[in-house]
Amino acid sequence: MVQRTSSDSTSAAAEAMTIDLSPKRPAKLYGGDGGAYYDWSPSELPMLRAASIGAAKLSLAAGGLALPSYSDSAKVAYVLQGKGTCAILLPEAEPPSEKILPIKEGDALALPFGVVTWWHNLHAATTDLVVLFLGDTSKGHTAGRFTNMQLTGSTGIFTGFSTEFVGRAWDLPQDAAASLVSTQAGAGIVKVKDGFRIPEGSDKDREGMVLNCLEAPLDVDIKNGGRVVVLNTQNLPLVKEVGLGADLVRIDGHSMCSPGFSCDSAYQVTYIVRGSGRVQVVGIDGTRVLETRAEGGCLFIVPRFFVVSKIADDTGMEWFSIITTPNPIFSHLAGRTSVWKAISPAVLEASFNTTPEMENLFRSKRLDSEIFFAPN
C-alpha cells in the first residue's frame, strides 16, 4: 500500500486539483490470434502516476493462452466476461505448487507480489474471456503502470540468456538448450492448437482464492436503488497481502449514489463494467473538478478525500473499484448514515446561515435511505 507523509498528502491533493480526471479507455499493448493485452497509460490518465496505481485488461479469444508471467505489482483481478482457467503459483509454497482455478464472470482474485499466473480461454468458448487488473505500482518499475515479466514466449526470460546459461541452469545439452530457446513463440499471448488440452482446474482450488461478486452475499441492498459486494480480508483473505480493498456496485436506472469520500486516505479507482451515468467530483475549496458522463469500458480515479457522486442513466450502471487500503472506511454526506445527521442542529443552522425551519427540513430528509437513492 502507498505510504505518504502529511506534506506529501497536501501536495498530492493540490496536484490532483490540476490533473485531468476524466474517464479514459485503454490502448492495446500487444496481442495476436489468441487475444490482446490492453493498459491505461499514465500519460493518458495522469492520476495513475499520482496515485501509483496500475490498470490493465486481458482479452483472450477461444483457445487463447496468456503465457506464464509475474508482475512487479500486487493486483486485484476481476473477470468481466466469459469463463476459463487461471493458474496461480504462490511464491511462499515450498516447493511451489500450482492452483488451477476454473473462473467465470464476476470472479475476483487477489494476486500478491511474486505470484506466477497463466490464463486460458476454452477452445469451445463462445465469448472472449476478459479480465480486469487493478493494483498498486508504488514498488514497481514505472509508477502508474504494470511491468509483466514473461517466463516463456518470444519476450520470455529464456530468450535473454545464452544457450550456455540455459544449458547449465536446466542441465540440458547445448543443442537441446538452443532448440528450446529458438522455439519460443508469441509475445505474452498465444493460441493453443486444436486438440491440445489445457487443465481446466477444480472447484476445490477456488476455496480461499476466489470470491464471485455476482453470487456473494450483498453488503448493501436498496430496493430500486442499488447493491454492493465488498471484498475485504474477511471474505477474501489474500486481500491483506495485496493491500487493496475492492467492491462491485450496481445501481438501477436513474438511481443516485450518495456523495461520499474515503476517510482513511485511500484513492478510489473505478472501472465502469456496463451501463452509463453522470459523475461529479468535488475537491479542495468546494471546486467541482470533474463533471462528466461515464460509460462501460472507462476508468477514472477519485483523489483522496475528494467527494464523488454518480447518477445512472436509464439502463443503470455497474462498476468495479479498488480502494488503496484492504478494509476501507467511507463517509457519506447524504442518507440515513450521513455525517450531517450527527452534527448539532444549532451548528448546522449557523454553518448554513439559514433558519431553524430550513435546517429542520434539511435534517428531516432521507431518514430511511442509505447510500443509494431510488428515483422519485
C-alpha positions as CSV (number, residue, x, y, z in Angstrom):
1,M,0.0,0.0,0.0
2,V,1.2,3.5,-0.8
3,Q,2.6,5.3,2.3
4,R,2.9,9.1,2.3
5,T,3.6,11.9,4.9
6,S,1.2,14.7,5.6
7,S,3.2,17.1,3.5
8,D,3.1,14.6,0.6
9,S,-0.7,14.4,1.1
10,T,-1.1,18.2,0.9
11,S,1.0,18.4,-2.3
12,A,-0.8,15.4,-3.8
13,A,-4.2,16.9,-3.1
14,A,-3.1,20.2,-4.7
15,E,-1.7,18.3,-7.7
16,A,-5.0,16.4,-8.1
17,M,-6.8,19.7,-8.5
18,T,-4.9,20.4,-11.7
19,I,-4.9,16.9,-13.2
20,D,-7.4,15.8,-15.8
21,L,-9.7,13.3,-14.0
22,S,-11.9,12.5,-17.0
23,P,-12.6,8.8,-17.7
24,K,-10.3,7.1,-20.2
25,R,-10.3,3.8,-22.2
26,P,-7.2,1.5,-22.5
27,A,-4.9,1.1,-25.5
28,K,-3.7,-2.2,-26.9
29,L,-0.2,-3.1,-25.8
30,Y,0.3,-6.4,-27.6
31,G,-1.5,-9.5,-28.8
32,G,-2.4,-11.6,-31.8
33,D,-4.8,-14.5,-32.8
34,G,-5.0,-15.7,-29.1
35,G,-6.1,-12.3,-27.7
36,A,-4.8,-9.0,-26.6
37,Y,-3.4,-7.2,-23.6
38,Y,-4.6,-3.5,-23.0
39,D,-3.5,-1.0,-20.4
40,W,-4.1,2.5,-19.3
41,S,-1.1,4.8,-19.7
42,P,-0.1,7.3,-17.1
43,S,0.4,9.8,-19.9
44,E,-3.2,9.5,-20.9
45,L,-4.6,9.1,-17.3
46,P,-2.2,11.2,-15.1
47,M,-3.9,10.2,-11.9
48,L,-2.4,6.7,-12.3
49,R,1.0,8.1,-11.7
50,A,-0.1,10.4,-9.0
51,A,-1.8,7.5,-7.1
52,S,0.8,4.9,-8.1
53,I,-2.0,2.7,-9.5
54,G,-1.8,0.4,-12.5
55,A,-4.8,-0.7,-14.6
56,A,-4.9,-3.2,-17.5
57,K,-7.2,-5.6,-19.2
58,L,-6.7,-9.1,-20.7
59,S,-8.9,-10.3,-23.5
60,L,-8.5,-14.0,-24.7
61,A,-10.2,-15.4,-27.7
62,A,-11.3,-19.0,-27.8
63,G,-8.2,-21.2,-27.3
64,G,-6.2,-18.1,-26.2
65,L,-3.4,-18.6,-23.6
66,A,-1.8,-15.8,-21.6
67,L,1.7,-17.3,-21.0
68,P,3.1,-17.8,-17.5
69,S,4.3,-14.5,-16.1
70,Y,4.7,-12.5,-12.9
71,S,4.3,-8.8,-12.2
72,D,6.1,-6.0,-10.3
73,S,2.9,-5.1,-8.6
74,A,0.2,-6.6,-6.3
75,K,-3.2,-6.6,-8.0
76,V,-6.8,-7.4,-7.8
77,A,-8.2,-9.3,-10.9
78,Y,-11.9,-9.2,-11.8
79,V,-13.4,-11.4,-14.5
80,L,-15.6,-9.0,-16.6
81,Q,-16.8,-11.6,-19.2
82,G,-16.7,-15.2,-20.1
83,K,-15.2,-18.2,-18.3
84,G,-12.0,-20.1,-18.5
85,T,-9.0,-21.1,-16.4
86,C,-6.5,-19.3,-14.2
87,A,-3.4,-20.9,-12.6
88,I,-1.7,-19.3,-9.6
89,L,1.7,-20.3,-8.2
90,L,2.2,-18.7,-4.7
91,P,5.8,-17.9,-4.0
92,E,5.8,-18.9,-0.4
93,A,4.9,-22.5,-1.2
94,E,7.8,-24.9,-0.8
95,P,8.2,-26.3,-3.3
96,P,6.0,-24.1,-5.5
97,S,2.6,-25.6,-6.1
98,E,0.1,-24.7,-8.9
99,K,-3.5,-24.0,-8.1
100,I,-5.6,-24.3,-11.2
101,L,-8.9,-22.4,-10.9
102,P,-12.0,-22.5,-13.1
103,I,-13.0,-18.9,-13.4
104,K,-16.2,-17.1,-14.6
105,E,-17.8,-13.7,-14.9
106,G,-18.0,-12.0,-11.5
107,D,-14.9,-13.7,-10.0
108,A,-12.5,-11.5,-8.1
109,L,-9.0,-12.7,-7.2
110,A,-6.2,-11.1,-5.1
111,L,-2.8,-11.5,-6.6
112,P,0.1,-10.7,-4.2
113,F,3.6,-9.8,-5.2
114,G,5.6,-12.6,-6.8
115,V,2.7,-14.8,-7.9
116,V,3.1,-16.5,-11.3
117,T,-0.1,-16.8,-13.3
118,W,-1.4,-18.1,-16.6
119,W,-4.8,-17.6,-18.1
120,H,-6.7,-19.7,-20.7
121,N,-10.0,-19.4,-22.6
122,L,-11.5,-22.7,-23.6
123,H,-11.5,-23.7,-27.3
124,A,-15.3,-24.2,-27.1
125,A,-15.8,-20.8,-25.7
126,T,-18.4,-18.7,-27.5
127,T,-17.2,-15.4,-26.0
128,D,-13.9,-13.9,-25.1
129,L,-12.5,-14.2,-21.6
130,V,-12.0,-10.6,-20.4
131,V,-10.1,-9.9,-17.1
132,L,-9.5,-6.5,-15.5
133,F,-6.4,-5.9,-13.4
134,L,-6.1,-3.0,-10.9
135,G,-3.2,-2.7,-8.5
136,D,-0.5,-0.8,-6.6
137,T,2.6,0.1,-8.6
138,S,4.4,2.0,-5.8
139,K,7.1,-0.7,-5.7
140,G,7.1,-1.3,-9.5
141,H,9.4,-0.1,-12.2
142,T,7.0,2.5,-13.5
143,A,4.6,4.5,-11.3
144,G,1.1,4.0,-12.7
145,R,1.9,1.1,-15.0
146,F,2.3,-2.7,-14.5
147,T,5.5,-4.4,-15.8
148,N,4.9,-8.0,-16.5
149,M,7.8,-10.4,-16.7
150,Q,7.2,-13.3,-19.1
151,L,8.6,-16.7,-18.3
152,T,8.2,-18.1,-21.8
153,G,7.5,-16.8,-25.3
154,S,9.4,-14.5,-27.6
155,T,9.8,-11.9,-24.8
156,G,10.4,-14.5,-22.0
157,I,13.5,-15.0,-19.9
158,F,14.7,-17.9,-22.0
159,T,15.4,-15.6,-24.9
160,G,17.6,-13.3,-22.8
161,F,20.0,-16.0,-21.6
162,S,22.6,-17.6,-23.8
163,T,22.3,-21.3,-24.6
164,E,25.3,-21.9,-22.3
165,F,23.5,-20.4,-19.3
166,V,20.2,-22.2,-20.2
167,G,22.0,-25.5,-20.6
168,R,23.9,-25.1,-17.3
169,A,20.8,-23.9,-15.4
170,W,18.5,-26.6,-16.6
171,D,21.1,-29.4,-17.2
172,L,20.4,-29.6,-20.9
173,P,22.7,-30.5,-23.8
174,Q,23.7,-27.4,-25.8
175,D,21.6,-28.5,-28.9
176,A,18.5,-29.0,-26.7
177,A,19.1,-25.6,-25.0
178,A,19.4,-23.9,-28.4
179,S,16.2,-25.7,-29.6
180,L,14.3,-24.7,-26.5
181,V,15.2,-21.0,-26.8
182,S,14.6,-20.9,-30.6
183,T,11.1,-22.4,-30.4
184,Q,9.7,-19.7,-28.1
185,A,6.8,-18.0,-29.9
186,G,4.3,-15.4,-29.2
187,A,4.7,-12.2,-27.1
188,G,2.8,-13.0,-24.0
189,I,-0.3,-14.5,-25.6
190,V,-0.6,-17.5,-28.0
191,K,-3.5,-19.5,-29.4
192,V,-3.3,-23.1,-28.4
193,K,-3.6,-25.7,-31.2
194,D,-6.8,-27.6,-31.6
195,G,-6.7,-30.9,-29.7
196,F,-4.1,-29.6,-27.2
197,R,-5.7,-29.9,-23.7
198,I,-5.0,-27.3,-21.1
199,P,-6.1,-28.3,-17.5
200,E,-9.4,-26.9,-16.5
201,G,-8.9,-26.9,-12.8
202,S,-11.1,-27.8,-9.9
203,D,-13.6,-26.0,-7.7
204,K,-11.6,-27.1,-4.6
205,D,-8.7,-24.9,-5.7
206,R,-11.1,-21.9,-5.7
207,E,-11.6,-22.1,-2.0
208,G,-10.0,-19.0,-0.3
209,M,-8.7,-17.8,-3.7
210,V,-11.8,-16.5,-5.4
211,L,-14.9,-14.6,-4.5
212,N,-17.7,-14.3,-7.0
213,C,-19.2,-10.9,-6.6
214,L,-22.3,-11.8,-8.5
215,E,-23.1,-14.7,-6.1
216,A,-21.7,-13.4,-2.8
217,P,-24.0,-12.1,0.0
218,L,-24.8,-8.4,-0.5
219,D,-23.3,-5.9,1.9
220,V,-25.9,-3.3,0.8
221,D,-29.2,-3.9,-0.9
222,I,-31.5,-1.0,-1.5
223,K,-34.8,-1.7,-3.3
224,N,-34.8,0.1,-6.7
225,G,-31.6,1.8,-5.6
226,G,-28.5,-0.4,-5.8
227,R,-26.5,-3.3,-4.4
228,V,-22.9,-3.6,-3.2
229,V,-20.5,-6.5,-2.6
230,V,-17.3,-5.5,-0.7
231,L,-14.0,-7.5,-1.0
232,N,-12.1,-7.4,2.3
233,T,-9.9,-9.5,4.5
234,Q,-12.9,-11.4,5.8
235,N,-14.3,-12.8,2.6
236,L,-11.0,-12.9,0.6
237,P,-8.0,-13.3,2.9
238,L,-5.4,-12.7,0.3
239,V,-6.6,-9.1,0.1
240,K,-4.5,-8.4,3.2
241,E,-1.3,-9.4,1.3
242,V,-2.3,-7.3,-1.7
243,G,-3.1,-4.2,0.5
244,L,-6.1,-3.3,-1.5
245,G,-9.9,-3.5,-0.9
246,A,-12.4,-3.7,-3.7
247,D,-16.2,-3.6,-4.4
248,L,-18.7,-4.3,-7.1
249,V,-21.5,-1.7,-7.2
250,R,-24.7,-2.0,-9.3
251,I,-27.3,0.8,-9.3
252,D,-30.6,0.8,-11.1
253,G,-31.8,3.2,-13.7
254,H,-31.8,6.9,-12.6
255,S,-30.7,5.9,-9.1
256,M,-28.1,8.0,-7.3
257,C,-25.1,7.0,-5.3
258,S,-24.8,9.3,-2.2
259,P,-22.0,11.9,-2.3
260,G,-19.2,10.4,-0.2
261,F,-15.5,10.2,0.4
262,S,-12.8,7.8,1.7
263,C,-11.9,8.9,5.2
264,D,-8.8,6.8,5.5
265,S,-6.6,8.5,2.9
266,A,-7.4,6.0,0.1
267,Y,-7.8,6.5,-3.6
268,Q,-10.8,5.1,-5.4
269,V,-10.1,3.6,-8.8
270,T,-13.3,2.9,-10.7
271,Y,-13.9,0.8,-13.9
272,I,-17.4,1.1,-15.4
273,V,-18.3,-2.5,-16.2
274,R,-21.6,-1.7,-18.0
275,G,-24.2,1.0,-18.3
276,S,-23.6,4.7,-18.1
277,G,-24.3,7.7,-16.0
278,R,-23.2,11.1,-14.8
279,V,-20.3,11.6,-12.4
280,Q,-19.4,14.7,-10.3
281,V,-16.3,15.0,-8.1
282,V,-15.7,17.9,-5.7
283,G,-12.3,18.8,-4.4
284,I,-10.5,21.4,-2.4
285,D,-12.3,24.7,-1.7
286,G,-15.6,23.3,-3.0
287,T,-14.3,23.2,-6.5
288,R,-16.0,20.8,-8.9
289,V,-13.1,19.1,-10.5
290,L,-15.0,16.6,-12.7
291,E,-18.4,16.6,-14.3
292,T,-18.7,14.0,-17.0
293,R,-20.7,11.1,-18.3
294,A,-19.0,7.7,-17.7
295,E,-19.7,4.7,-19.9
296,G,-18.9,1.0,-19.9
297,G,-15.2,0.3,-20.5
298,C,-13.9,3.6,-19.0
299,L,-11.7,4.1,-16.0
300,F,-11.3,7.0,-13.6
301,I,-9.7,7.8,-10.3
302,V,-11.0,9.8,-7.4
303,P,-8.2,11.5,-5.4
304,R,-8.0,11.1,-1.6
305,F,-10.7,12.9,0.4
306,F,-12.4,14.2,-2.7
307,V,-16.2,13.7,-2.7
308,V,-17.8,11.7,-5.6
309,S,-21.4,11.0,-6.6
310,K,-23.0,9.2,-9.5
311,I,-26.4,9.2,-11.1
312,A,-27.2,6.3,-13.5
313,D,-28.8,6.7,-16.9
314,D,-32.0,4.8,-17.6
315,T,-30.1,1.5,-18.2
316,G,-28.4,1.6,-14.8
317,M,-24.7,1.4,-14.1
318,E,-22.3,-1.2,-12.7
319,W,-18.7,-0.5,-11.6
320,F,-15.8,-2.4,-10.1
321,S,-13.5,-0.4,-7.8
322,I,-10.3,-0.9,-5.9
323,I,-9.6,1.2,-2.8
324,T,-5.9,1.6,-1.7
325,T,-6.5,0.0,1.7
326,P,-7.6,-3.6,2.5
327,N,-10.5,-2.5,4.7
328,P,-11.7,0.9,3.5
329,I,-13.9,3.3,5.5
330,F,-16.2,5.7,3.8
331,S,-18.2,8.7,5.0
332,H,-21.4,9.6,3.2
333,L,-22.9,13.1,3.1
334,A,-26.5,12.2,2.4
335,G,-28.9,9.5,3.5
336,R,-29.6,7.9,6.9
337,T,-25.9,7.4,7.7
338,S,-24.9,11.0,6.6
339,V,-22.4,12.7,8.9
340,W,-24.8,15.7,8.7
341,K,-27.3,13.8,10.9
342,A,-24.8,13.7,13.7
343,I,-24.0,17.4,13.8
344,S,-25.8,19.6,16.3
345,P,-28.8,21.4,14.8
346,A,-27.5,24.8,16.1
347,V,-24.1,24.2,14.4
348,L,-25.8,23.3,11.1
349,E,-28.1,26.3,11.3
350,A,-25.1,28.6,11.9
351,S,-22.9,26.9,9.3
352,F,-25.5,27.1,6.6
353,N,-26.6,30.6,7.7
354,T,-30.2,29.5,7.5
355,T,-33.4,29.4,9.5
356,P,-34.3,26.7,12.0
357,E,-37.1,25.7,9.7
358,M,-34.7,25.2,6.8
359,E,-32.3,23.3,9.0
360,N,-35.1,21.0,10.2
361,L,-36.2,20.4,6.6
362,F,-32.7,19.5,5.6
363,R,-32.2,17.1,8.5
364,S,-35.7,15.5,8.1
365,K,-35.0,14.2,4.6
366,R,-33.5,10.8,3.7
367,L,-34.2,9.3,7.1
368,D,-34.8,5.8,5.6
369,S,-32.4,5.9,2.6
370,E,-28.8,4.6,2.8
371,I,-26.1,5.1,0.2
372,F,-28.3,4.7,-2.8
373,F,-31.4,6.8,-3.7
374,A,-34.0,5.4,-6.0
375,P,-35.6,7.9,-8.5
376,N,-38.7,9.7,-7.2
